[in-house]
Amino acid sequence: MRLVNFLAVVGAALVLNGCGGGGGGSSSSTAATTTPVVSTPPAPATCGSASTSTTAVNVASICVSSGPTGAIANLVLVTVTVCAPGSTTNCATIPNVQVDTGSSGLRLFHSQVSSLGLPPQLVGNGDTYYECAGFADGVVWGSVGTADISISGEKASAVPVEVILDDVTTPAVPTDCTNQGGGSENTPSAIGANGIVGVGLFVQDCGVACSQASTFTDNGATVAQYYDCTALGVCTPQVITTNQQVANPVASFPVDNNGVVLQIPAIPDTGYSSVAANLVFGINTRTNNQLGSNTVIAVPDVSTSASNAGEFTVLYKSTTFSQSFIDSGSSAYFFNDSTIPACPQSSNAKYYLCPGSASALSLITTPITITASNNATVASEVQVANAQFLFNQATAATLFAFDDLLAPAGSVLPQAFDLGLPFFFGKSIYTGLESSTTPAGPFFAIGALP
């Protein structure tokens, strides 16, 4: 679920019932990844627990499920503890926070952390910074505070976070924010989780763009991301230094601070109820997060190319998608293919695509070629099925995890091939931060499960 800002645009999680520079690696290296075949399904997970205990300090237990609302497919969830800076007692432990490799920064609801009194990030005149974080399906509006963040055994100190105003009406959402479209998502039910923790490619959620300009043009409309809001609730777009922006907490970990690895088991192609998985912090920092011989998919950094930062090219059939990415916050594959029929508008899958049969599993597997900014290539494949059939199975058996969901990217992402959560099943997916040096980031990589 990547931010629709000045770095990239992205698809967000869909409701199951129908809502819906540089890098390392060789310039000529090749690799191949295929969809795993499931012989023995994993045990269904118990989701929503506040426990994140594992055998390694840099590993958090995560879960793929429907989230606390029970209404959204393919949500990756983790427990996060936030504390007032420097405190070990003034804390809140929040389960069911979505893990998103497509954005950067922690976003939690005011109703969950109001008792902590998190100190705000202040404008030079003493006003508070607020943020409008725009995703493809809507915006979240909130203040920018500072918190200590703990996930499993890792801790980041004094990190800027967004506190989404779910129970506060002042200051009101500015027009420059609502111009981004999609409507407000300032409630847990709208997001489907208790917050979002962005562990993506970049250290900040906007970077140098927001430190140099306060407003931007998006499809002819003036939009903004950060605001100076007075005590009377008057908000105006504002530039903000990078160190005050909502930031990726991984970058502030003491050791395992150069990226993450998501390890999600393979599941049956007809869907699964819930899946236990691992979020591993760091790349090449410990024996459990080694990149090994996996090909680095280098992508441009914000400092070298803001127009396609974080993106690579995908060749699918005979079409090249030049603004592609890997994103755990996207609940489906999102790309445009006019040869694949849309699901019936009268069905429970009307916002998805329906290849093959609605009465039986009919998988379509298509090879793709990923080309990185360093010209490295990775041969892989996407496997999709009829969403109406999958959702009928889900209704009958309460299934919320799918490795073969497909939805159209539409006019929002016409040049994108969004390798969403279905791509993660049965793989280790590496997301290397722009600040990493072993190898140079930002980058993705695709490997086998340990």
N, C-alpha and C positions, 0 to 999 in steps of 0.2 A: 504494500500500500504506500506507494511513493508520493511524496509531496508534489503537487502541481505548482512548482515555483519556477525559478529561473534556471534550474539545473535540468529538469526532466519532467515529463508527465507520465502518469501511471494509472492503472486500474486498481480498484479497491475491492475489499471482500464483498461478496454478494449474499443476500439473504436466500436461504435455501428454498423458501416457499415462493420465490419469484421476484423479490425486490432487487428490485435490483437496479598529469599526464603520464602518464607513463605507465610502466608496469614491467614485470620481469618476464623471463621465459624466452625461449628461442623464437626467432622470427620465422622459422620454417617448421616448427614442431607440429605434430599431429597427434591426436588421441581419439578414442572412441568410447562412448558410453551408451549402454542399452538399457531398456526397461527390464528390471529384475522379474523373474518368474517366481511366484509365491508357492512353495510347496507346503509350508506349515505357517499359517497366519500367526502373528504375534498375539499375546494375551491382551484382551481389551484393557484399557487404562482406567484408573480411577482419577478423574479430573476434578479440579477445583480445590484441592487440598492446599493448605498454606505451607506444606513441607516441601523443601527443595534439597533435602539431604542426599548426597551421593558419596561415592568413595573417593572422589577427587575434588580438590578445592576449586578447580576451574571448570567444573561440569555442573550444569543445572538440569534437573529433571523437568522436562516440558511435556505437554500433552496436546494432541490434535483432537479436537472435539467440536461440539456445537456452541461452546461458551456458556456463560451463566444465563443467557436468555433462552438457550435451547432452540435457537431459530436460525443459526448461521452455519454453513458448511465450511470445513477446512480452516478452522481457526487454530493457530499455534499459540499456546498459552503457557505462561510462566508466573511464578510468584516473585514479587519485588518488595523489598523493604526500604522505606524512605524515612529519614530522620532529619530533624532540624540540624543544620550544620554544627558538627562538633559534639552532638548529644548522642548518648547510647540508650537513653530512656524515652525521650520525646520522639517516638517513632510510630509508624503504622506499617503493618504487613498486609500487602494487597495481593490476593490471588487472582488468577484469570486475567492477566495483562497480556495483550497480544504481542508476539515476537515478530518484528517486521524488519527484514533485511533490505527493504526498499526505502526506508526513511532513516533519519537520525534524530535521536532525542527521546526523552521520556515525557509522556503526556498522561496526566492523571486527573481525575475529577475533583473539583473543589470540595464536594461533599465527603470525600474520603480522606482528605488531608487538612481540612480547615482547622482542626484542633492543634495541628503542629505549629501554626504561626510561621510558616516558611518566610524568610526575609525576601523582599522583592528585589529584582534588578531595577536600578534607578537610572533615569535620564539625568543629565547634568544639572537640570533645574530642580531635581528632587521628585519629579513625577515618576510614575511607575511605567515600565515597559509592558505592553500587551502584545499578543501575537495572534494573527489569523493564519492558521495552518490549513491550506487548501489541498484536498484530495480530489480525485476524479469524481467522486459521488457526493461531495459536500465539504464543508469547512468546520473546523473547531476553533472556538474563540476563547482566549483565556489570558491570564496574567503570567508574567515570567518571574518565577521564584528561584530560590537556591536550596538544594537539598543534598544530603549524603545518600547514596544509593547503594544498596547491597543486593546482589543476586547470587544465590548459593554462597560460596566462600569468597567471592570477589566484592570489593568495595571501592566506590568512586566518591571522592570528597568534594563538597562545594560545587556541584554541577548545576548549571542553569536548566530548569525544567519548565514545562508549560502546565499551568493549573487551569483546567478547562472549567468554565463557569457554568456548571450544570444547575446550581441552586442559587445563582446570583444573577440579577437582571441589569445591574449597573457596573460598568458602563455597557451600553447597548452595542450590538455588533455594527460596526461602521459600514457604510455603503461600499467603500473600497474593498471591503472584505466579502460582502455578499455578491459583488460583481463577479466573483470567481465561479458562481453557479453551484447547483447541486443542493442548496439548502443547508441548514444548520444540522450538525451532528453532535450537539452539546449534551447528549445523554448517553449513559451506558447502553441503553436499548438500541440506540441508533448505531453505535459502533459495534455492539455485540460483545463487548469486553469491558473490563474495569479500567482500561487505559491501553496505551500503545507504548512499547519500548522499541525505539528505532535503533537497530544495531547494524546499519548499513555501511556504505562505502566512505562516508564523509564525516569529518569531525563535528562540523556544525550543520544545522538544517538549512542554512542559506549561504553562509560563507561570505566571500568578498563582495558579492552582488549587493547584499543588504547593508554593507558598511560603506558603500559608495553611492547608493540611490535609495530613496524612500518609496517611490512608486514605480510601477512598470506597466507596460501595455500588454494585454492579453486579449486577442481576438477583437481588438478595437476598444476594449474597455480598460479603464484605469484601475489597477489593483495594487494592493500593498500587503506586506507581510508583518512588519513590526510597527508599533504605534506608541506615541507619547500620550498617555491618558491622565488628565488632571483629576483632582479629588472630586470635582463636580461631574465627572463622567464624560468630559469632552475629549475626543480622541483624534489625533492627527497623525498621518504617516510620518515615520521617523527613521533615520539611519541608525544603525546600532553596530558597535564594535563586535568583532568575531568572538571575543572572549565573554561577551554578555549574551550571546545567542544560545537558544536551546541546543544542547550538545549531546552527542553520542556518549553514553556513560562508559562504554568499553575503552575509549581513548584515555580515560582518566584512571583506569585500573593500574596498580603499581607495576605489574609484570605482564600479564596476559592482555596487552592493550593494543594489539595490531590487527585484530579481526576476530571472526567467529567461525565456527563450523556447526552446521545443523546436520544431525544424524537421525533420520526418520526411517523406521523399518518399512519394507514393502508390505502391501496389503492386497487382499483380493480385488479383482477388477470390478466386481459388483458393488463394492463399497464396504465400509467397516464402521463399527460403532464409535470407537475411540482408540487412539494409539499413544503409547508411552514412547518418548524419544529423548534425545539429549541435545542441549545447547552447550557447546564446548567453546570456552573463551581462549583466545590466542591462537596463533598459527606459527608452528615451529618454535614454540616457547617451552614445550614439554613433550614427553614421549607420546602423549595421547592426542596431540594435535598436529602431527607432522604432515606436511604437504606431500612429501615423497616425490614420486615421478609424475604426478598429475600435472597436466599442462596448465599454465597460467593464462587465463583469459584477461589480458590487460585492457583497461578502459580509460578514457581520458579523465584527467583530474579537472576540478573546477578552475584551477589556476592556469590551465592551458587551453581549455575549450568549454565555456559555460553552455554552449548550445547543444552539445551531445555528451556532457559529462556523465560518466557512469554507464555508457551505452556501448553495445557492440552490434555487429551485423549478423543476421540470420538468413541463410538461404533455405527457403522452404518451397518444394516443388520448383517452379521456375521464377519465383518471386523473391526479391531481396528486401528485407526489412532492416533499415539502417539505424533504427532507434530502439534496439531491443535490450532486454535486461532480464535478470533473475530476481524474483521477488516473493518471499514467503508470505507477504501480506496480501497477495492476490489469490483469491480462493480458487481460481480456475486458470487454464490457459486462456489468454486473450489475444486473438489475432483475427484478421479479416481474411476469409476464404469464401468467395461467392459460390463455389461449387458445393459447399456443405449447407444443407437446408436448415433453416431456422426451425425451432420447435413451434408447435401450434400455439397460437395466441390464447386458445382456450385451455391450455394445459398448465400444470404446475411448474413447468420449466420454460415459460414463454420468453424469458430473457436470455436463454441459452441456445446452443446449436444441437441439432438432433440428427447426426449421421446414422445410417443403418436403421435397425429395427427398434421400435418402442416396446416390443413384446419379448425380446430376447437379447442377451448380450451379444453385440456385434462390434468388436474392436476394430479400429482403423489405426494402423501404425505407419507413420510416415517419417523417413529420414530427414534430418536437418543438418546443416553445417554452420557452426558458429565461427566467425572470424573476428579476432581481437584487434585492438588498435596497434599491436605489435606484429600483426599479420599471422600470429599463431592460429591454428584451426583445430576445432574439436568436432568430430562427427558424432551426432547423437540422434535421438528420435523422440517423437511425441506420440503418445497413445491416447486416443479419444474414443468416447462412446456416446450413445444416445442419452442425452440428459433426462429426457422424459422416462426412459427405462430406469435410469439410476434413481431418480426421485421416487418412482413407484416402488422400487425396492426399499428405499429409505423410509417411506411411509409404512410399509409392511413390517420392517424389522428395526426401525429407529437407527438408521445409519447416518453418520455425519462426516465421514472421511472418505474422500474419493481421489483416485489417482488418474482420472480420465475425463474430468469435466472440461468443457470448452464453451466459451462465450465470445461473441464478436467484440472487437475493439472499437468498432464504429468510427465516427469522425473525431473522437477524442484522441485516439491513438492510431492513426491510419498507417504510420510507418513503423509501428512497434510490433514485436513478437514477444509478448509477455510470458516468460516461463515462470508461471505461478506455482503455487504449492503442489499441484499434481506432479510437477517435475522433480520434487524433492524426495518422493517416496522411494525407498530402497537405495539411497545415495548418501554420501557425505558431500554437502555443498559448502564450499569455502567462500567467505566474503572478506576480502582483505582491505583494511582501511587505507586511505590516502597517505597517512603518516607512516605506514609500515615500510620496512626496509629489507625484509627477508621473506620473499622478494619485494621489490618496489611496488607500492600500491598506487591507486586502487586497482583491485582485480577480483575476479571470480575464479573458482576452479571446481571441477566436478570429479569426485572420487567414489570408490566403493566404500561400503560400511566396514568398520573394523571387525 
